[in-house]
């Protein structure tokens, strides 16, 4: 069964998103990517339509992968994606661009059970966390 992942990322940090998805594929993980493509941001006429599109993307996922890094927690769209995942009771895995796992997380993740917190340069651990989700 292929996991369906939504990687919540900032478009300013597209390099990390691309590194993560490429690393997962290099680890042999075959997954459906529900993320907003870095080269094709959703073009919508209103914030409401954007919210609906994001909810649709997140609703069909196995997990939300939150790509943490300096300042990401302050970006409204990323905070909204995390809120949508929490509301949908989706598992959330934090992948931190800092190897010491010290990036700040959005306040709305406080008190929400994270499945794992993994460094960006450890894709094997993310594959293991996703395998554990499938077995639960």
C-alpha positions as CSV (number, residue, x, y, z in Angstrom):
1,X,0.0,0.0,0.0
2,X,1.5,3.3,-1.1
3,X,1.3,6.1,1.5
4,X,-0.3,9.3,0.5
5,X,1.7,12.3,1.8
6,X,1.1,16.0,2.0
7,X,4.3,17.8,2.7
8,X,3.6,21.1,4.3
9,X,6.3,23.4,3.1
10,X,7.1,27.0,2.4
11,X,7.6,27.9,-1.3
12,X,10.6,29.9,-0.1
13,X,12.1,26.6,1.1
14,X,11.5,24.6,-2.1
15,X,15.0,23.1,-2.0
16,X,14.2,21.3,1.2
17,X,11.0,20.0,-0.2
18,X,12.7,18.7,-3.3
19,X,15.5,17.2,-1.2
20,X,13.0,15.4,1.0
21,X,10.9,13.9,-1.8
22,X,14.0,12.9,-3.8
23,X,15.6,11.3,-0.6
24,X,12.4,9.3,0.0
25,X,12.4,8.0,-3.5
26,X,16.1,7.1,-3.2
27,X,15.2,5.1,-0.1
28,X,12.8,3.1,-2.2
29,X,9.6,4.7,-0.9
30,X,6.8,4.7,-3.5
31,X,4.3,7.3,-2.4
32,X,1.5,9.5,-3.8
33,X,2.5,13.2,-3.4
34,X,-0.5,15.3,-2.4
35,X,1.6,18.4,-1.8
36,X,1.2,21.6,-3.7
37,X,3.8,21.3,-6.4
38,X,6.6,23.8,-6.0
39,X,6.4,24.9,-9.6
40,X,2.6,25.1,-9.8
41,X,1.2,27.0,-6.8
42,X,-2.6,26.9,-6.6
43,X,-3.9,29.9,-8.5
44,X,-7.3,30.8,-7.0
45,X,-9.6,33.7,-7.0
46,X,-10.1,33.8,-3.3
47,X,-8.7,32.6,0.0
48,X,-11.8,30.5,0.6
49,X,-11.2,28.5,-2.7
50,X,-7.6,28.0,-1.7
51,X,-8.7,26.7,1.7
52,X,-11.1,24.3,0.0
53,X,-8.4,23.0,-2.4
54,X,-5.9,22.5,0.4
55,X,-8.5,20.7,2.6
56,X,-9.2,18.4,-0.4
57,X,-5.5,17.6,-0.8
58,X,-5.0,16.9,3.0
59,X,-8.2,14.9,3.5
60,X,-7.0,12.1,1.2
61,X,-3.6,11.7,2.8
62,X,-2.1,9.0,5.1
63,X,-0.1,11.7,6.9
64,X,1.0,15.3,6.9
65,X,4.8,15.8,6.8
66,X,5.6,19.1,8.3
67,X,8.9,20.5,6.8
68,X,10.2,22.6,9.7
69,X,12.8,25.3,9.3
70,X,13.6,28.8,10.5
71,X,10.5,31.0,10.2
72,X,8.3,28.3,8.6
73,X,6.0,28.3,11.7
74,X,5.1,31.9,11.0
75,X,3.8,31.4,7.5
76,X,0.0,31.6,7.4
77,X,-0.5,29.0,4.7
78,X,1.7,26.4,6.5
79,X,-0.2,27.1,9.8
80,X,-3.5,26.5,8.0
81,X,-2.3,23.2,6.5
82,X,-1.3,22.0,10.0
83,X,-4.7,23.1,11.4
84,X,-6.5,21.2,8.6
85,X,-4.5,18.0,9.3
86,X,-5.2,18.3,13.1
87,X,-8.9,18.8,12.4
88,X,-8.9,15.8,10.1
89,X,-7.0,13.8,12.8
90,X,-4.1,13.0,10.4
91,X,-0.8,11.8,11.8
92,X,1.8,14.5,11.6
93,X,5.5,13.8,11.2
94,X,7.9,16.7,11.6
95,X,11.0,16.7,9.3
96,X,13.4,19.4,10.6
97,X,15.9,21.1,8.3
98,X,18.1,21.6,11.3
99,X,20.1,18.5,12.3
100,X,19.6,19.2,16.0
101,X,15.8,19.3,15.6
102,X,15.6,22.8,17.1
103,X,13.3,24.5,14.6
104,X,10.3,26.1,16.2
105,X,6.9,24.5,15.5
106,X,3.6,26.2,15.0
107,X,1.7,26.9,18.3
108,X,-1.3,24.8,17.0
109,X,1.0,21.7,17.2
110,X,1.3,22.1,21.0
111,X,-0.5,19.3,22.6
112,X,-1.0,17.3,19.4
113,X,0.6,13.9,19.4
114,X,3.4,13.9,16.8
115,X,4.3,10.6,15.3
116,X,7.9,11.4,14.9
117,X,10.4,14.3,14.6
118,X,13.2,13.5,12.2
119,X,16.1,15.4,10.7
120,X,15.9,16.2,7.0
121,X,19.1,14.3,6.4
122,X,17.7,11.1,7.8
123,X,15.1,9.9,5.2
124,X,15.4,6.3,6.3
125,X,13.9,7.2,9.7
126,X,11.0,8.9,7.9
127,X,10.4,5.7,5.8
128,X,10.4,3.7,9.1
129,X,7.9,6.1,10.7
130,X,5.6,5.8,7.7
131,X,5.9,2.0,7.8
132,X,4.9,2.1,11.4
133,X,1.8,4.2,10.6
134,X,0.7,1.6,8.0
135,X,1.0,-1.2,10.6
136,X,-1.2,0.7,13.2
